[in-house]
């Protein structure tokens, strides 16, 4: 049978300072009708360039298709997309071949309603009248399980959550029942439970509509969930291709093996050995942070965003406590409150035996020596105009002004070696480092003052898997050597398992479960923890059979009216050092099927 | 929406009060109008009588309160020079100025926005550069120089267009072009920048992936997004337009408000000046509210709250 899509020896170049740099080299790949094929690779492997070449949108991004053919079969005709005139190509886009993108937050036009954006596709390709197009659009929104489809048509993208917007993108792509759907990292920007929902949806729709899917991802876990066949790309070339069960079980290439080995997988990793009893470096008690919601000309206080509600935990020297949860659960706010980057509303924070809750700004300076922070984005958190030397030793200028430049240079070179960089890197600037190296620089900077505690807010989520593994190993080595305590904030359960001794799960600003990593991840007791763990993609296609039972609920909002304060049910012990929020007095919650506290589900608009 | 308007109007009242009071104080700090009004060598007694007649001998605070009382009753006083009600003096000129400003605004938008879009789309070709060069010239030439050049060419050499007055539509051609050149140039550049920013947005790629034609992508998906920053600039431009009009009105003997205000300032004609500032301030305030409303109309993320 002729394939639906056949990419034949495709090469794509980009021009960089006058010289061609090849992004895709001699790539061949074919997709049968109804088949789900994935291209996997790390950043720069050419996977997105390939996808955009099929759409012939790569020329707009500056790419030059230098060689090859892309043959698409449409009924009994075969077109070479690379030879097709633009007008013909426009008929194919969004009609025969559709595409969804990574960033649902920015991929929808902010000034057009959902209805306008959906209907225009049908009016364009199927010549429907406005009314018929809206009706069809509404029907498609129902099919992607978006609640209140009729109302959604009148809404604007900013009124929808990320998961809802990705559903709209999918609906938009499927309106004309395409033969091929290209999904470029469609779940990378989403929370793990939403990711599971979206992956389940794509799989179901693929079956229902009999369309082929070309899935582009860096995440082998996600790929294992959806693809029947996998192509591994590296530096623009396809280096291995196989049925996915076969590929995961018996990878042939060294690179593929390394890639699969680098994927953090739940249950496969032994949690780090326990730490000897030490004095707590950090004790947090009853921490609360509320942000006021104001409205009207007099800015009347009408409610609060309950970002952190009554959170208590401690971390001992040499220990890693992971704070996990989905976006908006308050994990980053907690991290910031510890550093007093934001002022806590109430509660107490004790760092190295000193109560810092009410410490004035000036006195915090000395406390911050003991606590340092590593941020998510190593690109944004390094000043591009400072050299590595200056970046790493800047804290010394503040805290140890008596040091000479030579002494600082010596310290910087020691620090760089400690994080696996060399002396030769000292005088380089951030843009001369790779992502992983930059995060190493951030770690060196955090280590500069010899802190006891490091707050690491999603330190590896911006990095490729193989680099991720290296950075995590470095952090663990440093912990062993220096007896560091980590507060490790992450949404990635696999990474958390690899790193942490203890895990605290946050939901709507509260810790709902806390305990040893093995216990919390191995035998979760709270319904939310279970839901979170069930959503984690497993990088093993043979175990895909587990039923996806996730409903399509939306995460409730932490915005509440004045006076309507949430209650914090007490944590009760369920095992050694393992505590769970008492769920017996929870009322029904559509989000977790009747087991989580039911907050007033309000958006800021509704609240006020 | 209603709440927004009420809150804005309240703020406008405060703003206008502050502006009027400032003008009242500032003009009285600079000298006595009688010295301009009366011939030189006026004897002391007549001078005193004149001062008393105009009420300029009373305490400043009393003058200020009197001034407000008449403002409230709709009496804006007599112009010191023309001895006619201020409202009447303005009545004759306001329409003249307003029609020139509207014509200029229309031309600015009609040329500036398309030119900006074109410059953005042609950013890598010689055509885009050409648009920018022309825009740069418009930015660089002072409006009165352009005005005089136009008069030299089209009135004195070619005899195509009238050089002064405002009797017919042909009278509008040169003043409108001279006044709008600078603003067209500015708007072109802002529109280009805004459009360039929009062209690289993810939703534009989505629109292309739908199979839309390039014209639909740029005009339907891009333009409305690009207009958001452009509207702000346009609002600011309208306020500078008023000052630009002063010069152009003089060159083309256009009997408008600008020309009136210049004269009133030089002669310390308080009533005219005060009313003039009130008119200009009121216009600026109205433009600002219009910009906010336009924002909300273009960008659904903007909610018109009282805040």
Interface residues (C-beta under 8 A of the other chain):
Chain A: X55 X57 X60 X90 X91 X92 X93 X94 X95 X98 X99 X101 X103 X106 X107 X108 X109 X110 X111 X112 X113 X120 X121 X124 X125 X156 X158 X169 X172 X294 X295 X296 X297 X299 X605
Chain B: X3 X7 X10 X201 X202 X203 X205 X206 X207 X208 X209 X210 X211 X212 X213 X220 X221 X224 X225 X228 X298 X299 X300 X301 X303 X305 X306 X307
